[in-house]
Amino acid sequence: MPPSLAALVHPDFGVINYAVLALYLVAMLAVGIWCGRSGGGSAGYFTGEGKVHHWLVGISLLGTYLSSLTMMALPAVSFGAADLIWTVQLPFLLVTALLITGYVLPRFRASGCLSVYEFLERRIHVSSRLIAAVGFVLLSVGRMGLVLFLPALAFSVVTGAHLIGTIVVMGVVCVVYTVLGGIKGVIWTDVIQVFIFIIGAVATLFFIFAPGVDFWAAAKASHKFRTFNWSTDLTQVVTLWLVLQTLFETVRIYATQQEMTQRYLTAESTHKANVSVWMSILGYIPLGYLFYFIGVALFVYYQANPDPAVEMLKQAKRLDSLYAYFVVTRMPAGLAGLVIAAFFAAAMSTISSSMNSCSAVCLEDFYKRFWGQGKEDRHYLFVAKSLVVVWGVLAIAMAILFMQIELAQIVWAKVMAVSTCGILGLMALAFLPRKVNPWAGVLGVVASYVCLAVLKVFLQVSPNLALVSSIPKDAAGVNFLLWPVICNLVCFGVGFAVDRIWPRREAA
């Protein structure tokens, strides 16, 4: 624990709260066992035989997109100097929904592919499939580690529980119910977790307003409702870059991440899968606003009720744990346990989805192609479940490695930009009217990573625009929000140019 937190007095979590949290964990295991009774082959393990009700799929998509980043990192951002600037991203999710349901999802379902990366192979080449699959696996391992670390850190900070022990317990429970239940177990636990998540957030509102304080006046006086920054400074987090990053990254998430596209196949029809996507996005927008609002409310609350522990969290750069600290110290026993369980639920819904989809990708995109051709289906099912265990172990290891990070929202944006560099541009090439040259995809991705290296390491924007050996600490480069925007445009532009110059020749 950082030295500035050494003097933090941990509140007593209490027997009732521990009982509520234990009940939640046991319930998740029970759901996994129940969903695993139906059996089925390897395809059913990943798609639920395409017979899952679309309302459940929609809530599951919401649960996958939500995470402990939403519940803990968003309040930390709005509590701090960013105020409500990041909220500008939320309305633009509607554009993502229109693009996915109108164009991407119908094409993907019509292809009959289990892995979205198989679609890339059919439209471009196996090289594009493998590049995108590797990027997704790297992204998923990073994301699983991050969302597992956040609630474990908060629980450790506010209760004094052993951090690594908390990470391991959460990870093991998640692995067990994901292995047992397959995609059905993931979806049903997602549904339960989303409701716990929402109940916990709404319950917070009844306790977060400081008595005798004019909340709106206090928040306004501190400029906490500041929403727009119309600057075009390439080095700063401003409105225009937030909007562009949202459009590029959310379309990439819903169009190229296996844990999302895999859900599309579990619905009974394309129309119902489209309804599921709209449910998830229309559900996320108000929840996003809610958690940013909670951050503002926490700021006002602790202005009216100063707490030395809050200052310790700020100094230690552990504001991601602030919401959990408020819950444990200001909410009644039992209800506090439920909200902490919601933190765990927010993480576990994301982790279980990622483990199942990573297993699907590795089985379909790598194992069956290179090592396991012609095996019986029960062999593939065994490999699928074994892979879930592998991803669980890696998630736990990555969570432990993340123990030194500061603001998770910023770290996550950078992880996405690096691990999925050029993938949206690659998918855009796959959606062109005709198949493109295989080299177009490869060279496009290579160009995107060269571009990322320039933006991240060599392009000094402030104090003057210049290419340097490395950006000095007192200078600034292109803001990380623009990395995926520029790099994906470069990938598509280079790939498109290569294909025009060197068009694909179809076999006679």
C-alpha positions in Angstrom: 0.0 0.0 0.0 1.4 3.5 -0.8 3.0 5.3 2.2 0.4 8.1 2.1 -2.3 5.4 2.8 -0.4 3.8 5.7 -2.2 6.0 8.2 -5.7 5.3 6.8 -8.0 3.9 9.5 -9.9 1.0 7.9 -13.6 1.0 8.8 -15.2 -2.2 10.1 -16.9 -3.9 7.2 -19.0 -6.0 9.6 -20.4 -9.5 9.7 -23.6 -8.5 7.8 -21.7 -6.9 4.9 -19.4 -9.9 4.6 -22.4 -12.2 4.7 -24.1 -10.3 1.8 -20.9 -10.4 -0.2 -20.4 -14.1 0.4 -24.0 -14.8 -0.6 -23.4 -13.0 -3.9 -20.3 -15.1 -4.6 -22.1 -18.3 -3.8 -25.1 -17.3 -5.9 -22.8 -16.8 -8.9 -21.4 -20.3 -8.5 -24.9 -21.7 -8.2 -26.0 -20.1 -11.5 -22.9 -21.5 -13.3 -23.7 -25.0 -12.0 -27.4 -24.6 -13.0 -26.5 -23.4 -16.5 -24.0 -26.1 -17.0 -26.6 -28.9 -16.5 -27.9 -28.6 -20.1 -24.6 -29.9 -21.6 -24.2 -29.3 -25.3 -21.2 -29.3 -27.6 -18.4 -26.8 -28.1 -20.5 -24.6 -30.4 -23.3 -24.5 -27.8 -20.8 -23.6 -25.2 -20.1 -20.4 -27.1 -23.4 -19.6 -28.6 -26.1 -21.2 -26.4 -27.4 -22.9 -29.6 -28.8 -19.5 -30.7 -31.8 -19.9 -28.4 -31.1 -17.2 -25.8 -33.9 -14.7 -25.4 -32.9 -11.3 -26.9 -33.8 -9.4 -23.7 -31.3 -11.5 -21.8 -28.7 -11.0 -24.6 -29.3 -7.2 -24.4 -28.8 -7.1 -20.7 -25.8 -9.3 -21.0 -24.3 -6.9 -23.7 -24.9 -4.1 -21.2 -23.2 -6.1 -18.5 -20.2 -6.8 -20.7 -19.8 -3.2 -21.7 -20.2 -2.0 -18.1 -17.4 -2.9 -15.8 -15.8 -1.8 -12.6 -14.3 1.0 -14.8 -17.8 2.4 -15.1 -18.8 2.1 -11.5 -15.5 3.2 -9.9 -13.4 5.1 -12.5 -16.1 7.4 -13.8 -16.9 8.9 -10.4 -13.1 9.3 -9.8 -12.9 11.3 -13.1 -15.8 13.7 -12.4 -14.7 14.1 -8.7 -11.4 15.4 -10.0 -10.4 18.2 -12.3 -12.1 16.8 -15.4 -15.6 17.6 -14.0 -18.2 16.4 -16.5 -16.1 16.8 -19.6 -16.1 13.1 -20.3 -19.9 12.9 -20.4 -19.9 14.4 -23.9 -19.1 10.8 -25.1 -22.4 9.3 -24.0 -24.9 10.7 -26.6 -22.6 9.6 -29.4 -23.2 6.0 -28.5 -26.4 6.3 -30.5 -24.4 6.7 -33.7 -22.6 3.5 -32.8 -25.9 1.7 -32.4 -27.1 2.9 -35.8 -23.9 1.7 -37.5 -23.8 -1.7 -35.8 -27.5 -2.6 -36.2 -27.9 -1.1 -39.7 -24.7 -2.5 -41.3 -22.3 -4.5 -39.2 -24.4 -7.0 -37.2 -26.6 -8.2 -40.2 -23.5 -8.8 -42.3 -21.8 -10.7 -39.5 -24.8 -12.9 -38.7 -25.3 -13.7 -42.4 -21.7 -14.9 -42.7 -22.3 -17.8 -40.3 -19.0 -17.2 -38.6 -18.6 -18.1 -34.9 -15.5 -15.9 -34.6 -15.7 -12.3 -35.9 -12.1 -12.8 -37.0 -13.1 -15.7 -39.3 -15.1 -13.0 -41.1 -11.9 -11.1 -41.7 -10.3 -14.2 -43.2 -13.2 -14.6 -45.6 -13.2 -11.0 -46.7 -9.4 -10.4 -46.7 -7.0 -13.2 -45.7 -6.0 -15.4 -42.9 -3.2 -13.0 -42.0 -5.8 -10.3 -41.1 -7.8 -12.9 -39.0 -4.7 -13.8 -37.0 -3.6 -10.1 -36.5 -7.0 -9.1 -35.2 -7.4 -12.2 -33.0 -4.0 -11.6 -31.3 -5.0 -8.0 -30.7 -8.2 -9.0 -29.1 -6.5 -11.5 -26.8 -4.0 -8.9 -25.7 -6.8 -6.4 -25.1 -8.8 -8.9 -23.2 -6.0 -9.9 -20.9 -5.3 -6.2 -20.1 -9.0 -5.5 -19.6 -9.6 -8.5 -17.4 -6.7 -7.6 -15.2 -7.8 -4.0 -14.9 -11.4 -4.6 -14.0 -10.4 -7.4 -11.6 -7.9 -5.1 -9.9 -10.2 -2.1 -9.3 -12.8 -3.6 -7.0 -10.1 -5.6 -5.2 -8.1 -2.5 -4.6 -11.1 -0.6 -3.3 -12.1 -3.4 -1.0 -8.5 -3.7 0.3 -8.2 0.1 0.8 -11.4 0.6 2.7 -11.5 -2.6 4.7 -7.8 -3.6 5.1 -8.4 -6.9 3.3 -5.3 -8.5 1.7 -5.2 -7.1 -1.9 -3.7 -10.1 -3.7 -6.0 -12.5 -1.7 -9.1 -10.5 -2.8 -7.9 -10.6 -6.4 -7.4 -14.4 -6.3 -10.8 -15.1 -4.6 -12.7 -13.0 -7.2 -10.8 -14.5 -10.1 -11.3 -18.1 -8.9 -15.1 -17.6 -8.5 -15.3 -16.1 -11.9 -13.3 -18.9 -13.5 -15.5 -21.6 -11.9 -18.9 -20.3 -12.9 -17.6 -19.5 -16.5 -16.1 -23.0 -16.9 -19.3 -24.7 -15.7 -21.9 -22.5 -17.3 -20.4 -21.6 -20.7 -22.0 -18.7 -22.5 -25.4 -19.4 -20.9 -23.8 -19.1 -17.5 -22.1 -15.9 -18.5 -25.3 -14.4 -19.8 -27.4 -15.3 -16.8 -24.8 -14.1 -14.3 -24.5 -10.9 -16.4 -28.2 -10.3 -16.0 -28.1 -10.8 -12.3 -25.0 -8.7 -12.0 -26.5 -5.8 -14.0 -29.5 -5.6 -11.6 -27.2 -5.7 -8.6 -25.1 -3.0 -10.2 -28.2 -0.7 -10.8 -29.7 -1.3 -7.4 -26.3 -0.4 -5.8 -25.9 2.8 -7.7 -29.5 4.0 -7.1 -29.2 3.2 -3.4 -26.2 5.4 -3.2 -28.2 8.5 -4.2 -30.3 8.3 -0.9 -27.1 8.8 1.2 -24.8 10.9 -0.9 -26.4 14.4 -0.5 -25.0 16.2 2.5 -27.8 17.4 4.9 -28.2 21.2 5.0 -26.1 21.7 1.8 -27.5 23.3 -1.4 -26.0 20.7 -3.7 -26.7 22.4 -7.0 -25.3 25.8 -5.7 -22.2 24.1 -4.2 -21.5 22.1 -7.4 -22.0 25.1 -9.6 -19.7 27.3 -7.5 -16.9 24.8 -8.0 -17.7 24.5 -11.7 -18.4 20.8 -11.4 -21.0 20.9 -14.1 -18.4 22.0 -16.7 -19.1 19.8 -19.7 -17.4 21.3 -22.7 -13.9 22.3 -23.6 -13.9 23.8 -27.1 -10.1 24.0 -27.4 -8.3 22.2 -30.3 -5.1 21.7 -28.3 -3.7 18.4 -29.6 -2.2 17.6 -26.2 -5.3 18.0 -24.0 -8.5 16.1 -23.2 -11.0 18.3 -25.0 -14.5 17.8 -26.3 -13.7 17.2 -30.0 -11.1 14.5 -29.2 -13.5 12.8 -26.8 -16.2 12.7 -29.5 -13.9 11.3 -32.1 -12.4 8.7 -29.7 -15.9 7.6 -28.7 -17.0 7.1 -32.3 -13.9 5.1 -33.3 -13.6 3.0 -30.2 -17.2 2.1 -29.5 -17.8 1.1 -33.1 -14.6 -1.0 -32.8 -15.8 -2.6 -29.6 -19.3 -3.5 -30.9 -17.9 -4.5 -34.4 -14.6 -6.3 -33.7 -14.5 -7.5 -30.1 -15.5 -11.2 -29.8 -17.2 -10.9 -26.4 -19.7 -8.5 -28.1 -20.1 -10.1 -31.5 -20.4 -13.6 -30.0 -23.6 -12.4 -28.2 -25.2 -11.5 -31.6 -25.1 -15.2 -32.4 -27.0 -16.3 -29.2 -30.1 -14.3 -30.2 -32.8 -16.1 -32.2 -32.7 -13.8 -35.2 -30.9 -10.7 -36.7 -33.8 -8.5 -35.7 -33.8 -9.7 -32.1 -30.0 -9.3 -32.0 -30.4 -5.7 -33.2 -32.9 -5.1 -30.4 -30.3 -6.5 -27.9 -27.7 -4.0 -29.1 -30.2 -1.1 -28.7 -31.1 -2.3 -25.3 -27.4 -2.3 -24.2 -26.6 1.1 -25.5 -29.8 2.8 -24.3 -29.2 1.2 -21.0 -25.6 2.4 -20.7 -26.2 6.1 -21.5 -28.2 6.9 -18.4 -26.0 4.7 -16.2 -22.9 6.5 -17.5 -24.5 9.9 -16.6 -25.4 8.4 -13.2 -21.8 7.5 -12.3 -20.4 10.7 -13.4 -23.0 12.5 -11.3 -22.1 10.4 -8.3 -18.5 11.7 -8.6 -19.8 15.3 -8.5 -22.0 14.5 -5.6 -19.1 12.9 -3.7 -17.1 16.1 -4.3 -19.8 18.3 -2.8 -20.4 15.8 0.1 -16.7 15.9 1.2 -16.5 19.6 0.8 -19.3 19.8 3.4 -18.0 16.9 5.4 -14.2 17.0 5.2 -12.5 13.6 5.8 -8.7 13.2 6.2 -9.0 9.8 4.5 -10.3 11.4 1.3 -7.3 13.6 1.2 -5.1 10.6 1.7 -6.7 8.9 -1.3 -6.1 12.0 -3.4 -2.5 12.2 -2.4 -2.0 8.5 -3.0 -3.7 8.9 -6.4 -6.3 6.3 -5.4 -9.5 8.2 -6.2 -10.8 5.0 -8.0 -11.4 3.7 -4.4 -13.2 6.8 -3.2 -16.7 5.6 -4.1 -16.1 2.3 -2.2 -14.8 4.3 0.8 -18.0 6.3 0.9 -20.1 3.2 0.7 -18.4 1.4 3.6 -18.2 4.5 5.9 -21.6 6.2 5.2 -24.1 3.5 4.2 -25.9 1.1 6.6 -24.8 -2.5 7.1 -26.2 -4.9 4.6 -26.8 -2.2 2.0 -23.1 -1.3 2.0 -22.4 -5.0 1.4 -24.8 -5.0 -1.5 -23.1 -2.0 -3.2 -19.6 -3.6 -2.7 -21.1 -6.7 -4.2 -22.2 -4.5 -7.1 -18.5 -3.4 -7.6 -17.6 -7.1 -7.8 -20.5 -7.8 -10.1 -19.4 -5.0 -12.5 -16.0 -6.6 -12.7 -17.0 -10.2 -12.9 -19.6 -9.7 -15.7 -16.8 -8.3 -17.9 -14.2 -10.9 -16.9 -16.4 -13.9 -17.5 -17.4 -12.6 -20.9 -13.8 -12.0 -21.9 -12.7 -15.4 -20.7 -15.4 -17.2 -22.7 -14.8 -15.2 -25.8 -11.0 -15.5 -25.6 -11.5 -19.2 -25.3 -13.7 -19.1 -28.5 -11.1 -17.1 -30.4 -8.2 -19.3 -29.4 -10.2 -22.5 -30.2 -11.6 -21.3 -33.5 -8.8 -19.1 -34.8 -5.7 -20.9 -33.6 -6.2 -24.4 -32.1 -8.5 -25.9 -34.8 -6.3 -24.4 -37.5 -2.9 -25.3 -36.4 -3.0 -28.2 -33.9 -6.4 -29.7 -33.4 -8.0 -30.5 -36.8 -10.4 -33.4 -37.1 -10.9 -34.0 -33.3 -14.2 -35.1 -31.7 -16.4 -32.3 -30.4 -16.0 -33.4 -26.8 -12.3 -32.8 -27.2 -12.9 -29.2 -28.4 -15.3 -28.7 -25.4 -12.5 -29.9 -23.0 -10.0 -27.5 -24.7 -12.5 -24.6 -24.5 -13.0 -25.1 -20.7 -9.3 -25.5 -20.2 -8.6 -22.2 -22.0 -11.1 -20.5 -19.7 -8.9 -21.6 -16.8 -5.8 -20.3 -18.6 -7.4 -16.9 -19.1 -8.5 -16.7 -15.5 -4.9 -17.3 -14.3 -3.6 -14.6 -16.7 -6.3 -12.2 -15.5 -5.3 -12.7 -11.9 -1.6 -12.2 -12.8 -2.3 -9.1 -14.8 -4.4 -7.6 -12.0 -1.5 -8.0 -9.6 0.8 -6.3 -12.2 -1.7 -3.4 -12.3 -1.2 -2.6 -8.6 0.9 0.5 -9.4 -1.5 2.3 -11.7 -3.3 5.6 -10.9 -6.5 6.7 -12.8 -7.9 3.6 -14.4 -10.0 5.4 -17.0 -6.9 6.9 -18.5 -4.9 3.6 -18.4 -7.8 1.8 -20.0 -8.0 4.3 -22.9 -4.3 3.8 -23.6 -4.5 0.0 -23.3 -7.3 0.0 -26.0 -5.4 2.3 -28.3 -2.2 0.2 -28.2 -3.6 -3.3 -28.3 -6.2 -2.7 -31.0 -4.2 -0.3 -33.1 -5.6 -0.4 -36.7 -8.2 -3.1 -36.1 -11.2 -0.9 -36.9 -9.4 0.2 -40.1 -8.9 -3.5 -40.9 -12.6 -4.3 -40.4 -13.5 -1.3 -42.6 -11.4 -2.9 -45.4 -13.3 -6.1 -44.9 -16.6 -4.3 -45.5 -15.6 -2.9 -48.8 -17.8 -4.2 -51.7 -15.1 -6.6 -53.0 -12.3 -8.6 -51.4 -9.1 -6.6 -51.0 -5.5 -7.7 -51.5 -4.2 -9.6 -48.5 -1.2 -7.3 -48.3 -3.5 -4.3 -48.0 -4.6 -5.5 -44.6 -1.1 -6.4 -43.4 0.5 -3.2 -44.6 -2.4 -1.1 -43.2 -1.9 -2.6 -39.7 1.9 -2.1 -40.0 1.4 1.5 -41.0 -0.9 2.0 -38.1 1.6 0.8 -35.6 4.3 3.0 -37.1 1.9 5.9 -36.8 1.2 5.0 -33.1 5.0 4.9 -32.4 5.4 8.4 -33.9 2.4 9.8 -32.0 3.3 8.2 -28.7 7.1 8.5 -28.6 8.5 10.8 -31.3 6.0 13.6 -32.1 6.5 16.5 -29.7 3.6 18.9 -30.0 4.3 21.3 -27.1 6.3 23.5 -26.8 6.8 23.2 -30.6 5.8 20.7 -33.2 8.8 18.5 -34.0 10.0 14.9 -34.4 12.4 14.1 -31.5 14.3 11.0 -30.3 11.8 10.8 -27.4 9.4 13.3 -25.9 10.9 15.0 -22.9 9.0 14.9 -19.6 8.4 18.6 -19.6 6.9 18.5 -23.2 3.7 17.0 -24.5 2.7 14.8 -27.4 -0.5 14.1 -29.2 -3.2 13.3 -26.6 -4.0 9.6 -26.2 -7.6 10.1 -27.3 -6.4 10.8 -30.8 -4.3 7.7 -31.1 -7.1 5.3 -32.2 -8.6 8.0 -34.5 -5.4 8.7 -36.4 -4.1 5.2 -36.5 -7.3 3.6 -37.8 -7.6 6.2 -40.5 -4.0 5.5 -41.5 -4.6 1.7 -41.5 -7.7 2.1 -43.8 -6.0 4.7 -46.0 -2.8 2.7 -46.6 -4.8 -0.5 -47.0 -7.2 1.1 -49.5 -4.3 2.7 -51.5 -2.4 -0.6 -51.6 -5.5 -2.4 -52.9 -6.1 0.2 -55.6 -2.5 0.0 -56.8 -2.2 -3.8 -56.4 -5.8 -5.2 -56.8 -6.6 -8.7 -55.7 -6.6 -11.4 -58.3 -9.2 -14.0 -57.8 -8.3 -17.6 -58.6 -9.7 -18.8 -61.9 
